[in-house]
């Protein structure tokens, strides 16, 4: 009887682990958020000024920061960037092994209003094998910690590989 109980527990644990692994391979569930029409209205009515909008996008082992776009520009025109942090560190410039909620990339998918400028240079990100635009960060403020999908309502996030790309 004990052996049967141990087997059932092990089988249950294995089943749970395989389900977890499967979801990370396929990408997590839909990111939620507004309808396409609601997002279009929100972007069309954004304040404009001397700033950009940015969405943090974390993929393990990569060093890009996320997507950056001009106000009232659709997200599909955003550029994946590497921050140059000579003047200001990004919000998540924290230890990678810090406590939950206070470690590098704690702000995955947060939306920010960014101050700074594109330097005109490209930077190589070896783990994704991309040359990306460099953005000199001079300031930021959090706009929304849970804005939902980025490019399309069917977006799926996977922290192990690049899955969010403009259409």
N, C-alpha and C positions, 0 to 999 in steps of 0.2 A: 504493500500500500504506500509506504514511504517513497519507494522508487517511482511509482506512478505519479505521485504528487510532485516530486522533484522534476520529472519529465514535463509535466504540464506547466510548471512554473518556467522552466527553461524554454519550452516551446513558445509560451506567451511572451517572454522577454525577447526571444529571437524574432518573433513576428512583429513586435513593436519596433525593434531596431530596424528591421528591413523596411517597414513602412516609413520610418524617419529617413532612411537613406534614399528610398525611392522618391520622396518628396523633394529632397535636395537635388537629386539628379534631374528632375523634371521642372524644377522651379517651384517656388512656393505659390500658395493660392493667389488668386486675383488680388491686386493691391487696393481695390475698393476706390471710393471717391465719387466725385460728381459725374453727371452725365456729360456727354460730349458738348451738348448745347450749353449746360451750366458752365463748363470750363471755358468755352469760347466767350461767353458773356463776361466772366470774371477777368479774363486776359484783356478783352477789349476795353474794360473800365478801370484798368490798373492806373495808379498814379504814375506819372512820368517824371523824370528828373535825371540828375547826373549820377545814376546808379544802374545796376543790373539786377536781374533775378537769378538766383542759383538754386539748384537742387542737388543736395549731397547724394552721391552714388558710390557706395562702398562695395568693392569686390575684393575678397581676400588676396593678399600678396601683391596687389596693384597699388600704385601711388598717385593715380589721378584723383582729383577731388570730386568732380561731378560735372553737371551740365550748367552752362551759363548762357543767358539770353538778355536782350534788351527789353525794356518795358513795352508791353502791348505786342510783342513779337510772339508768335506761337512757339510752343515748346519744340516742335519738329525742326525749328531753325536754330535751336540751342547748340552750343559747341561743348564737347567734352574737353575739360581743361585740366592742366596741372597748375596748382597755385604756386606762385613765387611769393614766399612769405618773409621777404627782407624787412618789410615795414609793419606787417601785422600777421600774427599766427591765426590759423583757422580755428574755429570753435572746438573742433575735436582734436586739437594738438595735445593729446594726453597719452599716458603710457598704454601700450597695447595689452598689457596684462593687469590693468587697474581694476578696481571694483566695478561690478555691473552698473551700467548707467553713467559711469565716469571713466570710460576708456576710449581709446581711439575708435572712431566710427560709431560712437553712441548715437550719432545724429543721422543715421541712414535715412534717406528720403525726406529730411527736414527741408523746408524751403526758406531761403534767406534773401534779404535785400543786401546786395554786395556793393561796396565802394571799391573802386580801383580801375584798372584799365588793362586791355590786352597789350602785351609788350611788343607784339609783332614777331616774336621768336617762337620756335617750335621746341618742344622738349620730348625726348624719347622715353617712353614708358616700357621697359623691357618685358614685364610679365604679361602685358597684353599685346606687345609687339606693335605699338602705335606711336606715331609722331603726333603730338597734341599741342594745341595752342596753349601758350603760357599766359596766365592772368596774374598781374601784380595786385595782390589783395592789400587794401588800406583800411578796410573796416567792414563790418557786417552787423545785421540785426535779424533776429529770427522773425519770420512772417507767419509760418504755419508748421507745427511739428507733425502734422498728419494730413498732407494735401492729397493723398491718394495716388492714382496712376500718373505716369509721367507723359508718355507719348500716345497711348491708346488705352481705352478701358480694359482691354484684355491683357495688359502688361503683366508679366510674371517676374518676380525678383528671385534671383539665385545668388547667394553671397559667394559662391565658388566660381562663377563664370560670368562673363559679360552677356547679359540677356536684354538689357534696355538700350536700344539704339533707335534713332529717329527713323521713321518710315521712309 
